[in-house]
Amino acid sequence: MTVRTKLVRQRSEAARAGAEELLRRIPVTDILARLSLESQVSDLGLELEPGGVEDTHASIALFFGGKPVVGEIGIDSDFAGAALTGFQDLVTKVYTDMRGELGRRGPLALRQEASLAVTGIVRGSFGFILEEVDPQVHLMDTSLKDAVETTARLLDSFYSADEFSVQQSLERFEQRVVSSVSSFFSLLATNEAVVRLQSDTIEREFKSAGILIADQLARTSAVEESEESVDGELLAVLPEGHIFEFRETGSDEAYRGKVASTVPAAVLVRLNAQVTNLPVRAVFATKRVLRNGQVARTIRTMLHLYDLNGLDQLEWQLGDHSAS
């Protein structure tokens, strides 16, 4: 069901509830008035009957309120433009990150693919309907719809200040996504605006106090990424789960994490059999999640592994599968 359809249903439900309440107040002797209302209730009931197919395209409604909005009459154009641009920028970065193509800097290559169109203006404060414009029929939800729903949940996690959800978001996304979350909440806070998001899976009203908390939370959260080369020994690999355990030379602490998904399981089976507990050099993609400048969690993905005993390095270089 698209957001547009959902909004129509909500209006119909409200209208039917109002007509039913009025019908209960009208005396049974007022036959003409009762017949008219009964017909109205019946017609609204037909509108609310389930039917049609689920829409697989992205759609979301943003209802703004607060200082930039004049009732249901209008909205400050500078704020509206900045808010829609900020939201689109966040969706684009989430979409690109989910596709594994979000670099640390530079232009967003998938900007056109992630573009949403303003297809309607709705009342109730002052709102905009944003939808994916794609004439093709899709049996499954499009990638852009997944990104829009993920964006709504991402904003909700910071607004709710749920530590577990925020931590998961920081572990999942790159810093450019977190920065865009901060920019969106900062824009709302600076302009004393509020917003209500309504998508296919979530409806959440973001009020002033929560927006200030979310803005502060996003500002004090960061993700740092680097590539590190570490000497030590491979303790174990679980081929099916692509999970490794590694101990750095001179340390009792073991690193645990994922092996890059591009490495075939057959290579990992051989690693377990022939390289475990031998001197190796591992290259990790390391992500550090920071809260208030302190490292809250470190996530490592093993990219390459070299045998330091002088054996054929290409065989154990995880980035080279020619020997697998």
Short mmCIF file of the C-alpha atoms (twelve columns), coordinates in Angstrom:
data_MODEL
# 
_entry.id   MODEL 
# 
loop_
_atom_site.group_PDB 
_atom_site.id 
_atom_site.type_symbol 
_atom_site.label_atom_id 
_atom_site.label_alt_id 
_atom_site.label_comp_id 
_atom_site.label_asym_id 
_atom_site.label_seq_id 
_atom_site.Cartn_x 
_atom_site.Cartn_y 
_atom_site.Cartn_z 
_atom_site.pdbx_PDB_model_num 
ATOM 1   C CA . MET A 1   0.000   0.000   0.000   1 
ATOM 2   C CA . THR A 2   1.435   3.394   -0.976  1 
ATOM 3   C CA . VAL A 3   1.539   6.226   1.515   1 
ATOM 4   C CA . ARG A 4   -0.934  8.092   -0.690  1 
ATOM 5   C CA . THR A 5   -3.414  5.193   -0.440  1 
ATOM 6   C CA . LYS A 6   -2.808  4.922   3.301   1 
ATOM 7   C CA . LEU A 7   -3.571  8.622   3.792   1 
ATOM 8   C CA . VAL A 8   -6.796  8.299   1.783   1 
ATOM 9   C CA . ARG A 9   -7.840  5.330   3.927   1 
ATOM 10  C CA . GLN A 10  -7.116  7.261   7.108   1 
ATOM 11  C CA . ARG A 11  -9.304  10.134  5.936   1 
ATOM 12  C CA . SER A 12  -12.069 7.697   5.014   1 
ATOM 13  C CA . GLU A 13  -11.814 5.970   8.393   1 
ATOM 14  C CA . ALA A 14  -12.052 9.312   10.181  1 
ATOM 15  C CA . ALA A 15  -15.037 10.344  8.041   1 
ATOM 16  C CA . ARG A 16  -16.844 7.054   8.685   1 
ATOM 17  C CA . ALA A 17  -16.200 7.300   12.430  1 
ATOM 18  C CA . GLY A 18  -17.621 10.829  12.418  1 
ATOM 19  C CA . ALA A 19  -20.704 9.780   10.436  1 
ATOM 20  C CA . GLU A 20  -21.324 6.796   12.721  1 
ATOM 21  C CA . GLU A 21  -21.056 9.011   15.807  1 
ATOM 22  C CA . LEU A 22  -23.498 11.514  14.299  1 
ATOM 23  C CA . LEU A 23  -25.851 8.668   13.358  1 
ATOM 24  C CA . ARG A 24  -25.937 7.529   16.982  1 
ATOM 25  C CA . ARG A 25  -27.104 10.992  18.056  1 
ATOM 26  C CA . ILE A 26  -29.894 11.406  15.518  1 
ATOM 27  C CA . PRO A 27  -33.341 10.300  16.759  1 
ATOM 28  C CA . VAL A 28  -34.877 7.289   15.054  1 
ATOM 29  C CA . THR A 29  -37.782 9.520   14.079  1 
ATOM 30  C CA . ASP A 30  -35.552 11.651  11.807  1 
ATOM 31  C CA . ILE A 31  -35.781 9.155   8.971   1 
ATOM 32  C CA . LEU A 32  -34.394 11.283  6.132   1 
ATOM 33  C CA . ALA A 33  -31.276 12.337  8.047   1 
ATOM 34  C CA . ARG A 34  -30.627 8.773   9.160   1 
ATOM 35  C CA . LEU A 35  -31.025 7.408   5.621   1 
ATOM 36  C CA . SER A 36  -28.516 9.956   4.325   1 
ATOM 37  C CA . LEU A 37  -25.951 9.142   7.006   1 
ATOM 38  C CA . GLU A 38  -26.453 5.386   6.665   1 
ATOM 39  C CA . SER A 39  -25.777 5.692   2.944   1 
ATOM 40  C CA . GLN A 40  -22.637 7.709   3.674   1 
ATOM 41  C CA . VAL A 41  -21.388 5.129   6.178   1 
ATOM 42  C CA . SER A 42  -22.067 2.358   3.674   1 
ATOM 43  C CA . ASP A 43  -20.182 4.149   0.875   1 
ATOM 44  C CA . LEU A 44  -17.199 4.821   3.139   1 
ATOM 45  C CA . GLY A 45  -17.230 1.177   4.189   1 
ATOM 46  C CA . LEU A 46  -16.917 0.128   0.531   1 
ATOM 47  C CA . GLU A 47  -13.917 2.459   0.133   1 
ATOM 48  C CA . LEU A 48  -12.236 0.791   3.093   1 
ATOM 49  C CA . GLU A 49  -12.644 -2.762  1.844   1 
ATOM 50  C CA . PRO A 50  -9.265  -4.400  1.200   1 
ATOM 51  C CA . GLY A 51  -8.297  -4.779  -2.411  1 
ATOM 52  C CA . GLY A 52  -5.628  -4.211  -4.977  1 
ATOM 53  C CA . VAL A 53  -2.007  -5.267  -4.847  1 
ATOM 54  C CA . GLU A 54  0.737   -4.101  -2.530  1 
ATOM 55  C CA . ASP A 55  2.873   -1.390  -4.077  1 
ATOM 56  C CA . THR A 56  6.553   -2.227  -4.255  1 
ATOM 57  C CA . HIS A 57  7.805   1.290   -4.977  1 
ATOM 58  C CA . ALA A 58  9.209   3.770   -2.465  1 
ATOM 59  C CA . SER A 59  6.834   6.311   -0.953  1 
ATOM 60  C CA . ILE A 60  6.879   8.439   2.194   1 
ATOM 61  C CA . ALA A 61  5.055   11.486  3.532   1 
ATOM 62  C CA . LEU A 62  6.734   14.256  5.539   1 
ATOM 63  C CA . PHE A 63  4.408   16.499  7.551   1 
ATOM 64  C CA . PHE A 64  6.113   19.625  8.893   1 
ATOM 65  C CA . GLY A 65  4.998   21.822  11.746  1 
ATOM 66  C CA . GLY A 66  6.402   24.426  14.093  1 
ATOM 67  C CA . LYS A 67  7.792   27.858  13.334  1 
ATOM 68  C CA . PRO A 68  8.270   27.521  9.529   1 
ATOM 69  C CA . VAL A 69  4.638   26.441  8.996   1 
ATOM 70  C CA . VAL A 70  1.574   28.679  8.883   1 
ATOM 71  C CA . GLY A 71  -1.205  26.282  9.901   1 
ATOM 72  C CA . GLU A 72  -2.375  24.396  6.827   1 
ATOM 73  C CA . ILE A 73  -1.867  27.426  4.616   1 
ATOM 74  C CA . GLY A 74  1.800   27.293  3.742   1 
ATOM 75  C CA . ILE A 75  5.417   26.678  4.691   1 
ATOM 76  C CA . ASP A 76  8.557   28.796  4.490   1 
ATOM 77  C CA . SER A 77  10.033  28.038  1.078   1 
ATOM 78  C CA . ASP A 78  13.676  28.212  2.173   1 
ATOM 79  C CA . PHE A 79  13.051  25.747  4.980   1 
ATOM 80  C CA . ALA A 80  10.939  23.424  2.816   1 
ATOM 81  C CA . GLY A 81  13.617  23.311  0.134   1 
ATOM 82  C CA . ALA A 82  16.385  22.661  2.646   1 
ATOM 83  C CA . ALA A 83  14.374  19.972  4.482   1 
ATOM 84  C CA . LEU A 84  13.460  18.075  1.326   1 
ATOM 85  C CA . THR A 85  17.024  18.354  0.027   1 
ATOM 86  C CA . GLY A 86  18.387  17.128  3.361   1 
ATOM 87  C CA . PHE A 87  16.030  14.176  3.466   1 
ATOM 88  C CA . GLN A 88  16.782  13.244  -0.153  1 
ATOM 89  C CA . ASP A 89  20.511  13.492  0.544   1 
ATOM 90  C CA . LEU A 90  20.142  11.075  3.467   1 
ATOM 91  C CA . VAL A 91  18.083  8.616   1.399   1 
ATOM 92  C CA . THR A 92  20.674  8.755   -1.391  1 
ATOM 93  C CA . LYS A 93  23.532  8.007   0.997   1 
ATOM 94  C CA . VAL A 94  21.641  5.172   2.689   1 
ATOM 95  C CA . TYR A 95  20.759  3.711   -0.715  1 
ATOM 96  C CA . THR A 96  24.367  3.990   -1.917  1 
ATOM 97  C CA . ASP A 97  25.761  2.559   1.329   1 
ATOM 98  C CA . MET A 98  23.361  -0.402  1.171   1 
ATOM 99  C CA . ARG A 99  24.716  -1.077  -2.318  1 
ATOM 100 C CA . GLY A 100 28.273  -0.971  -0.980  1 
ATOM 101 C CA . GLU A 101 29.246  1.978   -3.175  1 
ATOM 102 C CA . LEU A 102 29.443  4.885   -0.728  1 
ATOM 103 C CA . GLY A 103 32.989  6.216   -0.668  1 
ATOM 104 C CA . ARG A 104 34.345  8.341   2.157   1 
ATOM 105 C CA . ARG A 105 34.177  11.419  -0.044  1 
ATOM 106 C CA . GLY A 106 33.335  12.522  -3.557  1 
ATOM 107 C CA . PRO A 107 30.127  12.620  -5.622  1 
ATOM 108 C CA . LEU A 108 27.355  10.090  -5.133  1 
ATOM 109 C CA . ALA A 109 27.360  7.902   -8.229  1 
ATOM 110 C CA . LEU A 110 23.849  6.526   -7.581  1 
ATOM 111 C CA . ARG A 111 22.144  9.880   -6.972  1 
ATOM 112 C CA . GLN A 112 19.844  9.503   -9.983  1 
ATOM 113 C CA . GLU A 113 18.802  5.957   -9.024  1 
ATOM 114 C CA . ALA A 114 17.882  7.126   -5.512  1 
ATOM 115 C CA . SER A 115 15.877  10.156  -6.599  1 
ATOM 116 C CA . LEU A 116 12.375  10.702  -5.177  1 
ATOM 117 C CA . ALA A 117 9.767   13.007  -6.706  1 
ATOM 118 C CA . VAL A 118 7.368   15.308  -4.864  1 
ATOM 119 C CA . THR A 119 4.055   13.946  -6.109  1 
ATOM 120 C CA . GLY A 120 1.631   15.667  -3.773  1 
ATOM 121 C CA . ILE A 121 1.038   18.175  -0.996  1 
ATOM 122 C CA . VAL A 122 -1.079  17.071  1.951   1 
ATOM 123 C CA . ARG A 123 -2.730  18.957  4.782   1 
ATOM 124 C CA . GLY A 124 -2.430  18.253  8.460   1 
ATOM 125 C CA . SER A 125 0.292   20.739  9.338   1 
ATOM 126 C CA . PHE A 126 1.903   20.973  5.886   1 
ATOM 127 C CA . GLY A 127 3.195   17.887  4.182   1 
ATOM 128 C CA . PHE A 128 4.774   16.489  1.060   1 
ATOM 129 C CA . ILE A 129 4.417   13.048  -0.509  1 
ATOM 130 C CA . LEU A 130 7.672   11.745  -1.959  1 
ATOM 131 C CA . GLU A 131 7.513   8.769   -4.305  1 
ATOM 132 C CA . GLU A 132 9.680   6.699   -6.566  1 
ATOM 133 C CA . VAL A 133 8.789   7.368   -10.187 1 
ATOM 134 C CA . ASP A 134 9.216   4.054   -11.961 1 
ATOM 135 C CA . PRO A 135 6.692   2.804   -14.541 1 
ATOM 136 C CA . GLN A 136 7.949   -0.779  -14.299 1 
ATOM 137 C CA . VAL A 137 6.043   -3.336  -12.240 1 
ATOM 138 C CA . HIS A 138 8.140   -5.084  -9.588  1 
ATOM 139 C CA . LEU A 139 7.114   -8.267  -7.799  1 
ATOM 140 C CA . MET A 140 9.406   -7.478  -4.867  1 
ATOM 141 C CA . ASP A 141 10.090  -4.208  -3.072  1 
ATOM 142 C CA . THR A 142 12.536  -2.059  -5.013  1 
ATOM 143 C CA . SER A 143 15.974  -1.259  -3.619  1 
ATOM 144 C CA . LEU A 144 14.898  2.361   -3.241  1 
ATOM 145 C CA . LYS A 145 11.859  1.375   -1.179  1 
ATOM 146 C CA . ASP A 146 14.132  -0.631  1.127   1 
ATOM 147 C CA . ALA A 147 16.389  2.413   1.425   1 
ATOM 148 C CA . VAL A 148 13.512  4.776   2.238   1 
ATOM 149 C CA . GLU A 149 12.145  2.437   4.918   1 
ATOM 150 C CA . THR A 150 15.671  2.012   6.317   1 
ATOM 151 C CA . THR A 151 16.093  5.804   6.384   1 
ATOM 152 C CA . ALA A 152 12.867  6.222   8.349   1 
ATOM 153 C CA . ARG A 153 13.970  3.587   10.884  1 
ATOM 154 C CA . LEU A 154 17.433  5.173   11.087  1 
ATOM 155 C CA . LEU A 155 15.990  8.579   11.996  1 
ATOM 156 C CA . ASP A 156 13.639  6.907   14.455  1 
ATOM 157 C CA . SER A 157 16.529  5.124   16.203  1 
ATOM 158 C CA . PHE A 158 18.305  8.440   16.885  1 
ATOM 159 C CA . TYR A 159 15.071  10.169  17.890  1 
ATOM 160 C CA . SER A 160 14.201  7.357   20.287  1 
ATOM 161 C CA . ALA A 161 17.774  7.505   21.674  1 
ATOM 162 C CA . ASP A 162 17.683  3.725   21.903  1 
ATOM 163 C CA . GLU A 163 21.287  2.747   22.597  1 
ATOM 164 C CA . PHE A 164 21.031  -0.676  20.941  1 
ATOM 165 C CA . SER A 165 19.389  0.654   17.764  1 
ATOM 166 C CA . VAL A 166 21.809  3.570   17.499  1 
ATOM 167 C CA . GLN A 167 24.772  1.240   17.987  1 
ATOM 168 C CA . GLN A 168 23.488  -1.059  15.238  1 
ATOM 169 C CA . SER A 169 23.035  1.915   12.911  1 
ATOM 170 C CA . LEU A 170 26.553  3.188   13.574  1 
ATOM 171 C CA . GLU A 171 28.000  -0.269  12.942  1 
ATOM 172 C CA . ARG A 172 26.066  -0.628  9.708   1 
ATOM 173 C CA . PHE A 173 26.587  2.733   8.015   1 
ATOM 174 C CA . GLU A 174 29.516  4.925   7.074   1 
ATOM 175 C CA . GLN A 175 30.281  8.341   8.527   1 
ATOM 176 C CA . ARG A 176 28.705  10.204  5.602   1 
ATOM 177 C CA . VAL A 177 25.323  8.714   6.533   1 
ATOM 178 C CA . VAL A 178 25.723  9.687   10.201  1 
ATOM 179 C CA . SER A 179 26.689  13.230  9.162   1 
ATOM 180 C CA . SER A 180 23.523  13.526  7.061   1 
ATOM 181 C CA . VAL A 181 21.398  12.324  9.991   1 
ATOM 182 C CA . SER A 182 23.004  15.061  12.110  1 
ATOM 183 C CA . SER A 183 22.404  17.690  9.411   1 
ATOM 184 C CA . PHE A 184 18.701  16.795  9.104   1 
ATOM 185 C CA . PHE A 185 18.023  16.987  12.839  1 
ATOM 186 C CA . SER A 186 20.140  20.146  13.122  1 
ATOM 187 C CA . LEU A 187 18.044  21.802  10.413  1 
ATOM 188 C CA . LEU A 188 14.845  20.970  12.289  1 
ATOM 189 C CA . ALA A 189 16.260  22.156  15.625  1 
ATOM 190 C CA . THR A 190 17.673  25.420  14.233  1 
ATOM 191 C CA . ASN A 191 14.377  26.315  12.564  1 
ATOM 192 C CA . GLU A 192 12.247  25.207  15.564  1 
ATOM 193 C CA . ALA A 193 10.430  22.796  13.281  1 
ATOM 194 C CA . VAL A 194 8.835   19.421  13.934  1 
ATOM 195 C CA . VAL A 195 8.071   16.643  11.490  1 
ATOM 196 C CA . ARG A 196 5.962   13.523  11.200  1 
ATOM 197 C CA . LEU A 197 7.154   10.726  8.928   1 
ATOM 198 C CA . GLN A 198 4.728   8.220   7.497   1 
ATOM 199 C CA . SER A 199 6.038   5.397   5.339   1 
ATOM 200 C CA . ASP A 200 4.832   1.924   4.516   1 
ATOM 201 C CA . THR A 201 6.207   0.432   7.741   1 
ATOM 202 C CA . ILE A 202 6.624   3.289   10.200  1 
ATOM 203 C CA . GLU A 203 4.762   6.356   11.418  1 
ATOM 204 C CA . ARG A 204 6.571   8.592   13.872  1 
ATOM 205 C CA . GLU A 205 6.096   12.162  15.064  1 
ATOM 206 C CA . PHE A 206 9.354   13.940  15.872  1 
ATOM 207 C CA . LYS A 207 8.727   16.575  18.554  1 
ATOM 208 C CA . SER A 208 10.976  19.434  19.620  1 
ATOM 209 C CA . ALA A 209 12.503  17.902  22.769  1 
ATOM 210 C CA . GLY A 210 13.303  14.622  21.030  1 
ATOM 211 C CA . ILE A 211 14.746  16.426  18.012  1 
ATOM 212 C CA . LEU A 212 17.226  18.265  20.248  1 
ATOM 213 C CA . ILE A 213 18.293  14.960  21.840  1 
ATOM 214 C CA . ALA A 214 18.621  13.270  18.435  1 
ATOM 215 C CA . ASP A 215 20.649  16.217  17.116  1 
ATOM 216 C CA . GLN A 216 23.053  15.996  20.057  1 
ATOM 217 C CA . LEU A 217 23.295  12.205  19.771  1 
ATOM 218 C CA . ALA A 218 24.116  12.368  16.062  1 
ATOM 219 C CA . ARG A 219 26.660  15.154  16.626  1 
ATOM 220 C CA . THR A 220 28.509  13.129  19.264  1 
ATOM 221 C CA . SER A 221 28.495  9.887   17.266  1 
ATOM 222 C CA . ALA A 222 31.085  9.089   14.634  1 
ATOM 223 C CA . VAL A 223 32.436  6.250   12.537  1 
ATOM 224 C CA . GLU A 224 36.118  5.988   11.664  1 
ATOM 225 C CA . GLU A 225 37.326  3.547   9.004   1 
ATOM 226 C CA . SER A 226 40.861  2.499   8.150   1 
ATOM 227 C CA . GLU A 227 42.875  -0.384  6.732   1 
ATOM 228 C CA . GLU A 228 45.326  -2.000  9.144   1 
ATOM 229 C CA . SER A 229 48.086  -4.591  8.739   1 
ATOM 230 C CA . VAL A 230 48.670  -6.726  11.856  1 
ATOM 231 C CA . ASP A 231 51.118  -9.593  12.522  1 
ATOM 232 C CA . GLY A 232 49.938  -12.491 14.660  1 
ATOM 233 C CA . GLU A 233 48.371  -15.906 14.355  1 
ATOM 234 C CA . LEU A 234 45.078  -17.146 12.997  1 
ATOM 235 C CA . LEU A 235 43.372  -19.079 15.796  1 
ATOM 236 C CA . ALA A 236 40.332  -20.343 13.898  1 
ATOM 237 C CA . VAL A 237 37.993  -19.744 10.968  1 
ATOM 238 C CA . LEU A 238 34.371  -20.805 10.628  1 
ATOM 239 C CA . PRO A 239 33.967  -21.211 6.846   1 
ATOM 240 C CA . GLU A 240 30.150  -21.272 6.790   1 
ATOM 241 C CA . GLY A 241 29.809  -18.102 8.831   1 
ATOM 242 C CA . HIS A 242 32.955  -16.427 7.440   1 
ATOM 243 C CA . ILE A 243 33.996  -15.727 11.047  1 
ATOM 244 C CA . PHE A 244 37.620  -15.523 12.179  1 
ATOM 245 C CA . GLU A 245 39.524  -15.379 15.461  1 
ATOM 246 C CA . PHE A 246 42.983  -13.808 15.396  1 
ATOM 247 C CA . ARG A 247 45.582  -12.959 18.058  1 
ATOM 248 C CA . GLU A 248 48.101  -10.167 17.569  1 
ATOM 249 C CA . THR A 249 51.762  -10.916 18.276  1 
ATOM 250 C CA . GLY A 250 52.656  -10.040 21.874  1 
ATOM 251 C CA . SER A 251 49.028  -9.728  22.974  1 
ATOM 252 C CA . ASP A 252 46.656  -12.035 24.814  1 
ATOM 253 C CA . GLU A 253 43.628  -10.361 23.283  1 
ATOM 254 C CA . ALA A 254 41.893  -12.121 20.378  1 
ATOM 255 C CA . TYR A 255 40.269  -10.246 17.501  1 
ATOM 256 C CA . ARG A 256 36.977  -11.633 16.259  1 
ATOM 257 C CA . GLY A 257 35.188  -10.562 13.130  1 
ATOM 258 C CA . LYS A 258 34.143  -11.448 9.609   1 
ATOM 259 C CA . VAL A 259 36.216  -12.573 6.658   1 
ATOM 260 C CA . ALA A 260 35.362  -10.657 3.474   1 
ATOM 261 C CA . SER A 261 32.302  -12.261 1.860   1 
ATOM 262 C CA . THR A 262 34.119  -12.474 -1.488  1 
ATOM 263 C CA . VAL A 263 36.442  -15.172 -0.132  1 
ATOM 264 C CA . PRO A 264 35.231  -18.681 -1.075  1 
ATOM 265 C CA . ALA A 265 34.481  -21.078 1.778   1 
ATOM 266 C CA . ALA A 266 36.926  -23.596 0.240   1 
ATOM 267 C CA . VAL A 267 39.804  -21.170 0.878   1 
ATOM 268 C CA . LEU A 268 38.739  -20.800 4.510   1 
ATOM 269 C CA . VAL A 269 38.626  -24.582 4.957   1 
ATOM 270 C CA . ARG A 270 42.258  -24.752 3.790   1 
ATOM 271 C CA . LEU A 271 43.235  -21.943 6.135   1 
ATOM 272 C CA . ASN A 272 41.884  -23.901 9.081   1 
ATOM 273 C CA . ALA A 273 43.800  -27.001 8.049   1 
ATOM 274 C CA . GLN A 274 47.158  -25.504 7.098   1 
ATOM 275 C CA . VAL A 275 47.681  -21.991 8.505   1 
ATOM 276 C CA . THR A 276 46.022  -22.027 11.939  1 
ATOM 277 C CA . ASN A 277 48.445  -21.096 14.752  1 
ATOM 278 C CA . LEU A 278 51.233  -20.185 12.310  1 
ATOM 279 C CA . PRO A 279 52.766  -16.678 11.978  1 
ATOM 280 C CA . VAL A 280 50.673  -14.621 9.543   1 
ATOM 281 C CA . ARG A 281 50.072  -11.025 8.561   1 
ATOM 282 C CA . ALA A 282 46.431  -10.003 8.360   1 
ATOM 283 C CA . VAL A 283 45.037  -6.939  6.651   1 
ATOM 284 C CA . PHE A 284 41.793  -5.701  8.196   1 
ATOM 285 C CA . ALA A 285 39.191  -3.154  7.162   1 
ATOM 286 C CA . THR A 286 38.633  -1.651  10.615  1 
ATOM 287 C CA . LYS A 287 35.593  0.369   11.634  1 
ATOM 288 C CA . ARG A 288 35.588  2.141   15.005  1 
ATOM 289 C CA . VAL A 289 32.306  3.439   16.403  1 
ATOM 290 C CA . LEU A 290 32.861  6.505   18.603  1 
ATOM 291 C CA . ARG A 291 30.540  8.049   21.155  1 
ATOM 292 C CA . ASN A 292 31.616  11.364  22.674  1 
ATOM 293 C CA . GLY A 293 35.080  10.810  21.240  1 
ATOM 294 C CA . GLN A 294 35.530  7.418   22.914  1 
ATOM 295 C CA . VAL A 295 35.681  4.119   21.021  1 
ATOM 296 C CA . ALA A 296 32.489  2.205   21.815  1 
ATOM 297 C CA . ARG A 297 33.044  -0.709  19.451  1 
ATOM 298 C CA . THR A 298 35.582  -1.931  16.908  1 
ATOM 299 C CA . ILE A 299 34.533  -4.057  13.935  1 
ATOM 300 C CA . ARG A 300 37.145  -5.803  11.808  1 
ATOM 301 C CA . THR A 301 36.729  -7.456  8.425   1 
ATOM 302 C CA . MET A 302 39.666  -9.568  7.242   1 
ATOM 303 C CA . LEU A 303 40.598  -8.653  3.667   1 
ATOM 304 C CA . HIS A 304 43.944  -10.402 3.109   1 
ATOM 305 C CA . LEU A 305 46.104  -12.949 4.883   1 
ATOM 306 C CA . TYR A 306 49.791  -13.650 4.227   1 
ATOM 307 C CA . ASP A 307 51.805  -16.632 5.494   1 
ATOM 308 C CA . LEU A 308 55.040  -15.383 7.115   1 
ATOM 309 C CA . ASN A 309 56.784  -18.775 6.977   1 
ATOM 310 C CA . GLY A 310 57.886  -18.281 3.402   1 
ATOM 311 C CA . LEU A 311 55.189  -20.427 1.763   1 
ATOM 312 C CA . ASP A 312 53.407  -19.352 -1.395  1 
ATOM 313 C CA . GLN A 313 51.844  -16.080 -0.289  1 
ATOM 314 C CA . LEU A 314 49.474  -15.897 -3.238  1 
ATOM 315 C CA . GLU A 315 47.812  -19.093 -2.043  1 
ATOM 316 C CA . TRP A 316 46.917  -17.462 1.273   1 
ATOM 317 C CA . GLN A 317 46.255  -13.965 0.065   1 
ATOM 318 C CA . LEU A 318 42.519  -13.784 0.516   1 
ATOM 319 C CA . GLY A 319 42.209  -11.207 -2.201  1 
ATOM 320 C CA . ASP A 320 43.618  -13.681 -4.765  1 
ATOM 321 C CA . HIS A 321 41.547  -16.811 -5.307  1 
ATOM 322 C CA . SER A 322 43.521  -18.221 -8.225  1 
ATOM 323 C CA . ALA A 323 44.727  -21.112 -6.078  1 
ATOM 324 C CA . SER A 324 41.333  -22.007 -4.681  1 
# 
